[in-house]
Amino acid sequence: MSQSPPAPHLILVDAPPGPGMPDILGALKGVARWSVVTLRWGTPEDQDRRVEQLAALGPVQVIDRPDQAIDEVLALAAGSDPVDGVLALSELVSYHTAVAAAALGLPANPPAASARLRRKDLQREALRAAGAPCPPFAVVTDEAELHAAAEQLTFPVVLKPAVGVGSLCVTRVADLPALIAAFRRAVGMHASDPRVIGAPRVFVVEEVIEGANWHGDDRMGTRVSVESLIDDGTVHHLAVTDKLPLAPPFREVGDVMPSGLPQPRVEEIRRATTDALRALGVTRGATHTELMLTAAGPVVIEVNGRIGGGVCELLRAAAGYDVVAQLVRLALGQSPAALPEFRGHAFYYTPQPPQGEYEVVEISGEEEIARLPGVLEVVRAKRPGDRLVADEGTIAHPFRVLATSADFSDFFTRLKAVEDAMTLELAPLPGPSGAR
């Protein structure tokens, strides 16, 4: 009697943020033999709980910094059990995982493409070289280069780190003094934020991209995102996601999937995304592309080498689609087995505090929100006494709500009900970044 071939051996490089643990375990358990490398995060209790959950997949190694993932993966691959693929689900470790996979000759992007997906400066240069619509920009590492950039560019401009996460330190400024102040603050915050530890002190300054409201509805924003799977150079777009208007300067408040734009507009966005992926040399894996909708067409803001935050849950809620299972196939060099078929809309709502620094005085409403029609999940992310710092990006949200709607117009009704059920009282904190 012939024996079945052994299940493939994969390494999961794990870190928050990313899909929830139920989605990770539900998609990965039993489909392969797993070794797990996880980034130390949160309190010791949080870390112990995460390791215990991941142990359901296989042996778990804990690392203290994202860059240590490379050596840990290489060490595991040097053992007696050959490795067939490497998978990451979080942007904190997606680059390092890609580097390790390429070094092992496993399915992965070329190293140059992985670098462009990680660093916005290299990405902007590649897009410009390919003739993609791109705002004037400059790369800066110190204040002398910052002054030179200010002479070349027209204000207002946006300052952003070349390696960032969750809108960390992304700031719009109107003049040189404000740019210098923003740069000094960003340098300090970027150097100490554990989400980007070890990243180079490189920033991009670029002219503001002026958006146009393609929805013709002020309740919707001028940005969209596109989730894609790439298999040996073939691009499969999973969804175009609409955005609510951003909280200043660039913090995401809400997403609704799939887009409510007319199909010709959706196709225009998909084509712009495909062109960008080809310009960056992406050949395998998952990408999250953010675009500004302008009067002249879509303009790529950035491309990230992973599925977007919350997208796993949105795809599951709106289409019953398990994207994590498809990512396993890509890690093994296989094609996606299916693409989403949407049966309605799903949305995330993550309200943001005003600009500045605040203390939470009162927060409540999650029980009432949970009883609303269509609500699948509500998380109160803060508690009284917590600080909310706008410059830290989207992680400053006090609530996170996942819900569904039958159609796009019903989305607004359900969103308003969620907003009305929330109670949030904030007190501004003193300091240079406090509210004025």
BAKE-115366 format. One record per residue (C-alpha): residue in one letter; chain; y, z, x. Coordinates in steps of 0.2 Angstrom, whole numbers, plus 5000, padded with zeros to 4 digits. Layout:
N
> A,A,Y,Z,X
...
***
This chain:
436
> M,A,5000,5000,5000
> S,A,5017,4995,5007
> Q,A,5030,5008,5010
> S,A,5048,5006,5004
> P,A,5061,5004,5018
> P,A,5070,5020,5021
> A,A,5087,5023,5013
> P,A,5102,5018,5023
> H,A,5110,5031,5034
> L,A,5129,5033,5031
> I,A,5142,5045,5038
> L,A,5155,5051,5025
> V,A,5172,5056,5033
> D,A,5179,5067,5020
> A,A,5196,5074,5018
> P,A,5208,5078,5003
> P,A,5217,5069,4995
> G,A,5205,5057,4987
> P,A,5193,5056,4973
> G,A,5188,5073,4965
> M,A,5172,5081,4971
> P,A,5162,5077,4955
> D,A,5166,5058,4958
> I,A,5161,5059,4976
> L,A,5144,5068,4973
> G,A,5141,5058,4957
> A,A,5142,5041,4966
> L,A,5135,5046,4983
> K,A,5121,5058,4980
> G,A,5104,5050,4981
> V,A,5110,5032,4986
> A,A,5108,5035,5005
> R,A,5105,5048,5018
> W,A,5121,5056,5022
> S,A,5129,5064,5037
> V,A,5146,5072,5033
> V,A,5161,5075,5043
> T,A,5175,5085,5034
> L,A,5193,5089,5039
> R,A,5197,5108,5038
> W,A,5210,5110,5024
> G,A,5217,5123,5013
> T,A,5212,5142,5013
> P,A,5196,5147,5021
> E,A,5189,5150,5004
> D,A,5194,5132,4999
> Q,A,5185,5125,5014
> D,A,5169,5135,5012
> R,A,5168,5129,4994
> R,A,5171,5111,4999
> V,A,5158,5112,5013
> E,A,5145,5120,5001
> Q,A,5148,5106,4989
> L,A,5147,5092,5002
> A,A,5131,5100,5009
> A,A,5122,5093,4993
> L,A,5123,5076,5002
> G,A,5118,5081,5019
> P,A,5122,5091,5035
> V,A,5141,5094,5037
> Q,A,5152,5095,5052
> V,A,5170,5102,5051
> I,A,5184,5095,5061
> D,A,5202,5102,5063
> R,A,5212,5086,5065
> P,A,5210,5068,5058
> D,A,5209,5060,5075
> Q,A,5193,5071,5079
> A,A,5184,5060,5066
> I,A,5182,5046,5079
> D,A,5172,5056,5092
> E,A,5162,5065,5079
> V,A,5156,5049,5071
> L,A,5152,5042,5088
> A,A,5142,5058,5092
> L,A,5132,5057,5076
> A,A,5129,5038,5079
> A,A,5122,5042,5097
> G,A,5108,5053,5089
> S,A,5091,5048,5085
> D,A,5095,5042,5067
> P,A,5103,5025,5067
> V,A,5119,5023,5057
> D,A,5121,5009,5044
> G,A,5139,5012,5038
> V,A,5154,5024,5039
> L,A,5164,5028,5023
> A,A,5181,5037,5021
> L,A,5189,5040,5004
> S,A,5205,5048,5010
> E,A,5220,5041,5018
> L,A,5221,5055,5030
> V,A,5205,5049,5039
> S,A,5204,5031,5034
> Y,A,5211,5024,5050
> H,A,5200,5034,5061
> T,A,5185,5030,5051
> A,A,5189,5011,5053
> V,A,5191,5013,5072
> A,A,5174,5022,5074
> A,A,5165,5009,5063
> A,A,5172,4995,5073
> A,A,5167,5003,5089
> L,A,5149,5005,5083
> G,A,5149,4987,5077
> L,A,5147,4992,5059
> P,A,5156,4984,5044
> A,A,5175,4987,5046
> N,A,5191,4978,5048
> P,A,5196,4971,5065
> P,A,5205,4984,5075
> A,A,5222,4975,5074
> A,A,5221,4975,5055
> S,A,5216,4993,5054
> A,A,5232,4997,5065
> R,A,5243,4987,5054
> L,A,5236,4996,5038
> R,A,5240,5013,5047
> R,A,5258,5009,5054
> K,A,5272,5002,5044
> D,A,5281,4996,5059
> L,A,5266,4984,5064
> Q,A,5264,4980,5046
> R,A,5282,4974,5043
> E,A,5281,4964,5059
> A,A,5265,4955,5054
> L,A,5272,4951,5036
> R,A,5288,4945,5043
> A,A,5279,4934,5055
> A,A,5269,4926,5041
> G,A,5284,4922,5031
> A,A,5281,4935,5018
> P,A,5297,4941,5008
> C,A,5303,4956,5019
> P,A,5319,4966,5020
> P,A,5328,4967,5036
> F,A,5322,4981,5046
> A,A,5322,4990,5063
> V,A,5309,5001,5072
> V,A,5317,5018,5079
> T,A,5310,5032,5090
> D,A,5326,5041,5095
> E,A,5344,5042,5090
> A,A,5350,5029,5102
> E,A,5339,5016,5093
> L,A,5345,5024,5076
> H,A,5363,5019,5080
> A,A,5358,5002,5086
> A,A,5348,5000,5069
> A,A,5363,5005,5059
> E,A,5374,4991,5068
> Q,A,5361,4978,5063
> L,A,5357,4983,5045
> T,A,5368,4984,5030
> F,A,5368,5001,5020
> P,A,5361,5008,5010
> V,A,5345,5009,5020
> V,A,5328,5018,5018
> L,A,5321,5029,5032
> K,A,5302,5031,5033
> P,A,5289,5036,5046
> A,A,5278,5022,5052
> V,A,5263,5034,5048
> G,A,5266,5043,5032
> V,A,5258,5049,5017
> G,A,5263,5053,4999
> S,A,5282,5048,5002
> L,A,5283,5061,5016
> C,A,5301,5060,5023
> V,A,5305,5044,5014
> T,A,5324,5045,5012
> R,A,5338,5033,5005
> V,A,5355,5035,5014
> A,A,5372,5027,5012
> D,A,5380,5028,5029
> L,A,5377,5032,5047
> P,A,5380,5051,5046
> A,A,5368,5053,5032
> L,A,5355,5042,5042
> I,A,5357,5054,5057
> A,A,5355,5069,5047
> A,A,5339,5062,5038
> F,A,5332,5057,5054
> R,A,5333,5074,5062
> R,A,5326,5082,5047
> A,A,5312,5069,5046
> V,A,5307,5071,5064
> G,A,5305,5090,5062
> M,A,5295,5089,5046
> H,A,5284,5074,5052
> A,A,5279,5083,5068
> S,A,5273,5099,5058
> D,A,5265,5091,5043
> P,A,5246,5093,5044
> R,A,5243,5077,5034
> V,A,5250,5066,5049
> I,A,5246,5077,5064
> G,A,5245,5067,5080
> A,A,5254,5052,5073
> P,A,5267,5044,5084
> R,A,5286,5048,5082
> V,A,5290,5031,5076
> F,A,5301,5027,5061
> V,A,5306,5012,5051
> V,A,5324,5009,5044
> E,A,5325,4995,5032
> E,A,5338,4988,5019
> V,A,5335,4993,5001
> I,A,5325,4981,4991
> E,A,5333,4979,4974
> G,A,5321,4980,4960
> A,A,5322,4971,4943
> N,A,5314,4977,4927
> W,A,5301,4965,4923
> H,A,5296,4975,4908
> G,A,5313,4974,4900
> D,A,5311,4992,4896
> D,A,5320,5006,4905
> R,A,5306,5018,4903
> M,A,5296,5008,4916
> G,A,5300,5006,4934
> T,A,5302,4991,4945
> R,A,5287,4995,4956
> V,A,5268,4991,4954
> S,A,5253,4994,4964
> V,A,5237,4983,4967
> E,A,5220,4990,4970
> S,A,5208,4978,4980
> L,A,5191,4977,4987
> I,A,5189,4965,5002
> D,A,5172,4958,5006
> D,A,5170,4948,5022
> G,A,5188,4941,5019
> T,A,5186,4938,5000
> V,A,5198,4948,4990
> H,A,5193,4956,4973
> H,A,5208,4963,4964
> L,A,5203,4978,4953
> A,A,5219,4982,4944
> V,A,5238,4980,4944
> T,A,5245,4997,4940
> D,A,5263,5000,4932
> K,A,5274,5014,4938
> L,A,5286,5025,4929
> P,A,5304,5025,4937
> L,A,5303,5035,4953
> A,A,5311,5052,4955
> P,A,5324,5051,4969
> P,A,5322,5046,4982
> F,A,5305,5038,4981
> R,A,5293,5050,4973
> E,A,5280,5044,4960
> V,A,5280,5052,4943
> G,A,5267,5042,4934
> D,A,5255,5027,4934
> V,A,5248,5017,4919
> M,A,5233,5005,4922
> P,A,5231,4991,4918
> S,A,5248,4984,4919
> G,A,5257,4980,4903
> L,A,5265,4964,4910
> P,A,5262,4947,4904
> Q,A,5247,4939,4912
> P,A,5257,4926,4922
> R,A,5267,4940,4930
> V,A,5251,4949,4934
> E,A,5244,4934,4943
> E,A,5260,4932,4952
> I,A,5258,4950,4959
> R,A,5240,4947,4963
> R,A,5244,4931,4973
> A,A,5258,4941,4983
> T,A,5245,4954,4987
> T,A,5232,4942,4993
> D,A,5245,4933,5004
> A,A,5249,4950,5012
> L,A,5231,4955,5015
> R,A,5228,4939,5024
> A,A,5244,4941,5034
> L,A,5238,4958,5040
> G,A,5220,4951,5044
> V,A,5211,4963,5032
> T,A,5193,4957,5030
> R,A,5184,4972,5023
> G,A,5186,4988,5013
> A,A,5198,4995,5000
> T,A,5217,4993,5000
> H,A,5231,5000,4989
> T,A,5246,4988,4990
> E,A,5263,4994,4983
> L,A,5276,4980,4978
> M,A,5294,4980,4972
> L,A,5297,4968,4957
> T,A,5313,4958,4961
> A,A,5323,4944,4953
> A,A,5315,4932,4966
> G,A,5297,4938,4964
> P,A,5286,4953,4971
> V,A,5290,4960,4988
> V,A,5277,4970,4997
> I,A,5283,4988,5001
> E,A,5267,4993,5010
> V,A,5249,4991,5011
> N,A,5237,5005,5013
> G,A,5219,5005,5019
> R,A,5211,5015,5005
> I,A,5211,5016,4986
> G,A,5226,5024,4979
> G,A,5228,5042,4974
> G,A,5221,5045,4957
> V,A,5215,5027,4955
> C,A,5196,5032,4955
> E,A,5200,5043,4939
> L,A,5211,5029,4931
> L,A,5197,5016,4934
> R,A,5184,5027,4927
> A,A,5195,5032,4912
> A,A,5201,5015,4907
> A,A,5186,5004,4912
> G,A,5171,5016,4915
> Y,A,5171,5009,4933
> D,A,5164,5019,4948
> V,A,5174,5012,4962
> V,A,5166,5025,4974
> A,A,5149,5017,4972
> Q,A,5157,5000,4976
> L,A,5165,5007,4992
> V,A,5147,5012,4998
> R,A,5142,4994,4996
> L,A,5157,4988,5006
> A,A,5153,5001,5020
> L,A,5135,4993,5021
> G,A,5142,4976,5022
> Q,A,5138,4971,5004
> S,A,5148,4963,4991
> P,A,5154,4973,4976
> A,A,5141,4973,4962
> A,A,5154,4972,4948
> L,A,5173,4972,4944
> P,A,5182,4982,4930
> E,A,5182,4977,4912
> F,A,5196,4987,4904
> R,A,5194,4994,4886
> G,A,5211,5002,4885
> H,A,5224,5010,4896
> A,A,5224,5026,4907
> F,A,5239,5035,4914
> Y,A,5243,5049,4927
> Y,A,5258,5059,4924
> T,A,5265,5070,4939
> P,A,5282,5075,4935
> Q,A,5293,5079,4950
> P,A,5307,5092,4953
> P,A,5325,5087,4957
> Q,A,5330,5083,4975
> G,A,5332,5099,4985
> E,A,5321,5115,4987
> Y,A,5317,5126,4972
> E,A,5307,5141,4968
> V,A,5296,5140,4952
> V,A,5302,5154,4940
> E,A,5291,5150,4925
> I,A,5278,5137,4922
> S,A,5266,5135,4907
> G,A,5260,5123,4894
> E,A,5243,5117,4901
> E,A,5233,5124,4886
> E,A,5244,5114,4874
> I,A,5243,5098,4884
> A,A,5224,5099,4885
> R,A,5223,5099,4866
> L,A,5234,5083,4865
> P,A,5225,5066,4860
> G,A,5219,5056,4874
> V,A,5221,5070,4887
> L,A,5206,5071,4899
> E,A,5212,5082,4912
> V,A,5227,5094,4915
> V,A,5230,5103,4931
> R,A,5244,5116,4934
> A,A,5247,5113,4952
> K,A,5260,5127,4955
> R,A,5263,5145,4950
> P,A,5278,5156,4949
> G,A,5285,5160,4966
> D,A,5279,5143,4974
> R,A,5292,5132,4983
> L,A,5295,5114,4977
> V,A,5302,5104,4991
> A,A,5307,5086,4987
> D,A,5306,5079,5005
> E,A,5288,5084,5006
> G,A,5285,5069,4994
> T,A,5274,5068,4978
> I,A,5264,5084,4982
> A,A,5279,5094,4975
> H,A,5273,5090,4957
> P,A,5270,5105,4946
> F,A,5258,5097,4934
> R,A,5245,5083,4935
> V,A,5239,5075,4919
> L,A,5226,5062,4916
> A,A,5226,5054,4899
> T,A,5221,5038,4890
> S,A,5229,5027,4877
> A,A,5222,5013,4866
> D,A,5237,5001,4870
> F,A,5252,5000,4880
> S,A,5264,5005,4866
> D,A,5254,5021,4862
> F,A,5256,5026,4880
> F,A,5274,5030,4878
> T,A,5270,5041,4863
> R,A,5257,5051,4872
> L,A,5267,5053,4887
> K,A,5282,5060,4877
> A,A,5270,5073,4869
> V,A,5264,5078,4886
> E,A,5282,5080,4892
> D,A,5287,5090,4877
> A,A,5272,5102,4880
> M,A,5277,5107,4897
> T,A,5288,5122,4902
> L,A,5295,5123,4919
> E,A,5310,5133,4925
> L,A,5316,5131,4943
> A,A,5329,5141,4953
> P,A,5337,5132,4968
> L,A,5335,5139,4985
> P,A,5349,5140,4997
> G,A,5350,5129,5013
> P,A,5356,5112,5018
> S,A,5342,5104,5008
> G,A,5345,5114,4992
> A,A,5352,5107,4976
> R,A,5370,5105,4975
***
